[in-house]
Amino acid sequence: MTYPEKYWHCSVTIDTGQKKPQSSVVNDLSFGQVEVQIIRPWHEGKPFTISGLVVSDKTRVQSIRLVQTQAPKEQYSQEHYARMRAAGIADMATDPRYLPFSKGNDYTHELLFSLAEAPPPDADVSLILRLCQRLPYAAKIIGNRSRKGKTQYIIADEYDVQDLLHSIIRCYLKYSVQEEPLGKVAAAASSRADIAIQELGTIIELKYVHGPSDQVRLLEDFAKDLVLYTQWPYLKTFIYLIYNSADLREPEAFEKLTGRKEINGKVFMSQIVLA
């Protein structure tokens, strides 16, 4: 595949063993520079540098993003501060180096994590995927109970979705565990999988969309979750279920995140479900 030559931006956050992780960002690279300085070292397991921050071990990477924009960082910076001045706001908090990351195309998973197509999932995992896809239909039935005096089941956040999905999965599989504690993994103080099925090596992470602005947040969460859950020793399939996905600005952008991944030496399938 041919990629645009300009403008490329990379941000990375790593665990250095200290109290706080370290982050760095580089802007306005050409694709040739990105390929030589970041992509190749990443796949070859070699150290690489992002604006002075040396990433010597990619297993310590908590998050990484590769984004391509149509304009250089300076243009987005000028536009942002012009809007702030027009609104009478003295913006001293925004780091302009990060502004392009909400303006362009995210190629992180395509360039760093994607591998060749994997074989179809086994029967039980296929069933789970089907249940995830059909979840809104179940929610619609119990959310519109017309019988007098019957309380409706209202889905207002991801916890409501999680409870409903877990109850449906337990109708078919007796070994699913809700909010399974995973211990301290990927430098996180505490980690829990929304739904984990150890026997199938499957983790389900649920996200509830409140509006179009959630697009960037969910993409960032996906990148972090991928790195986090690779520390789970049983992982074979990671299901990222986005509920109320029709409210996203561009839901189809998530579809390309489905596929076989290799992170920290672990190979697994990533499945995106837009519900």
N, C-alpha and C positions, 0 to 999 in steps of 0.2 A: 504494500500500500504506500502511496505517496502522501507525505505530510507537508503542511505549509512550512515554508522556510522561516517565517517570522510571525509573531513575536512569542517566545516561549518563556514561561515562568515556573520556578520550582520552589516549593516550601517543604521543609522537613522539621520534624520534632523527634529528638532522640532521648533515651534514658541514659544519663551519664553516671548513674550510681549515686548522684547527689540528691538533695531534697527536692529540687526542681529540675524538670527536664530542660534541655536547651533547644532553641529553635533558630532557624535561619532561613533566608529567602534570597533568591537571585532572580533578576528580571531581565527581559529583553534579550534572551539568548536566541541564536539561530538554531534550527533543528539539528544542523551538523554538530554544533557545540553540545546540545542536549544529548545527542546520541553518543558522542565520545566521552563526555564528562560525567554523565549520569546513567544512561540506559545500559550501556555495555558493562561498566563496573558493577551495576546492580545485578545483572544476570550472571556475571562471572564471579560474584562474591568478593569483589575487590573493593578497597576503600575508595571513596570519592569525597569531594569537598563542595560544600554549598556556602559561598561567601565566607570562607574562613573556618566554617564548622566542618570538621572531618568526621565523616561517617565511616568508621572502620569496621563496624559489625552491623549488618542490616537487621539482625535479630533484635537489636536495641531500638529500631525505628518504631516510634509510636504512631506516627502519621507521616505521609508523604503525598504531595500532589504535583502533577504536571499539567499545566493549563496553557493553551495557545489563544492569543487574542489578535484582533485585527489591527490594533494600534499599540504603540509603546506605553510603558508605565506612565511616563510624564503626561501624556494626554489625559489619562484617567485621573491623575492627580490634579491637574489644572481644572478639570471639569468639576471634581468633587469640591475643591476649595472655593470655586466660584459659586457653587450652590450654597455652601456654608455662609459665605460673605453676604450673598443675597438674602439669606434668612436671618442675618444678624448674629450668626453663631461664630465664635472664635474656637475653631476645632483644634485642640492641642493634643487630642488622644489618638486620632487615627494614624496608623502607620501606612503611609502611601504605598509602600512596597507590596502590601497585600490587596490593594484595590483591584488589580487585574484579575484576581482569582474568582471574582463574582461576575466577570464580564465576558469570559471566553468559553472555549470548549475544553472539557476535562478529559485528558487522554491517559490519566494515571493507570487505570486498570488495563487498558488496551496495550500500553507500552511496557508496563512493569509486571503485571500479574497474569495476563491471559496466556494460555497455552492452546494447543490443538483441542479440537472438540473431544469431549469425553464420551464414553459409552452411556446409554440410557441408564437412569437410576433403577435400583431394584424395585420390586413390586410394592414393598411397604413404603419406600420413600416416594414413589409415584402416587400412592394413595394419599400421603400427607400433603403433597403438592396440590392434588385435586381438592382436598378439603380446604386448604388455604384459599384456593381460587373461588370456591363456592361459598365461602364464609359470609359474604354480604347477603346472600339469599336466606341463610339461616337467621341472620340478624334482622332482616326485614320481617320475617314471620313473627318472631317473638317481640319485635318492636312495635307491632300493630295488632295487639290483642284487643279484639272488639267485645269480648265477653264482659259483661257488667261486673265491675269491681275488681278486675284483674289488673295487676300492676304490669306496666310495660318494662321490657328490658332496654334501657337506654345506653347507647354507646357514645360516650363523651370524650374518652381518651384511650390510650393504648392499654391501660389496665383492664378496661371493659372488654376490649378485643381479646386480650390475652386469656381472660377467664372463659370467654365463650369458645375460643379455639381449643383451649386445653380440654374443656368438657367434651367437645366433639371428638377430638383425637382419642380420648380415653374410651370412647365407644368402640374403637377398633383396635387400639394398642394399649395394653395394660402397663407398659413400662415407661411411659412418658413422665417427666418430672418437671414441675413448674418452678421457675426461679431457682434452678439448681446452683448452689454455691460452688464456684470453680476455684476458690482460693485466690491467692495473690498471683496474678499472671500479668505478663507484659507491663510490669512496673505499676500496676494499678493496686490501690490499697485494698479494694474488695471488688469482686466481679461476680455477676450472676447472669446466667443465660435465661432469657424469658421462658423458653421451653427447651429442654434438652432430652434427647433419647439416646442414651449411651449405647444400647444394643445395636442401634443403627448408625451410630457416629454422627447424629444429626442435631444441629442447633437451629432454633427458630428465633430470630430477632424481629420484634414487631415495632412498627412505627405508625403513628396516627398523624395524618395530615390535617393541619388546622387552616391552611391557606396556601396560596401560591408562593409566598415568601419562604416556605419550608423547603423549597427545592435545594438550595445551597446547603442548608443544615443537614438534610438527609444524605446528600452526597458526601459530606464531610464525615458524618457518623458512620456511613458504610465503610469508608477507608479505615477509620479507627477500629471498627468492629472486626474487619478482616484480620488485622494484625493482632488484635486482642485474642480472638478465639482460636487462632492457630496454636496457641499454647495449650489448648485442651487436647490431651493425648489421643482422644477417640475420634477426632473430627474427620469426617468424610464428606459431609454435605452441610453447607451453610445456607439457610433459607432466610432471605430478607423480605419480610412481608410488609408491604406498604398499604395500609388501610385508608380508605377515602382518597385514593390516588388520583381520582378525577379532578381534585382541587389543586393538583400540582400545576405549575406553570408549563412544564414540559415532561409529562410522565414517561413518554417514549425514550427519553434520555437514559432512563434506568435500565431499559431492556438490554443494552449492550454490555451491562455488567454481569449478565449471566454467562457462565462458562467455567472452564477448568482453570484453577489458579495454583500457583506455587509460591508460597511465602514462608520464609524461615525454614526452608527445606521440606515443608509439608505440602503435599499435593491433595487438593480437595475440589469439590464442585461448589460453585456459588450459584444459587437459584434466586432470581428476583420474581416476586409475585406482586402484581398490581391488583389490588382488590378494592 
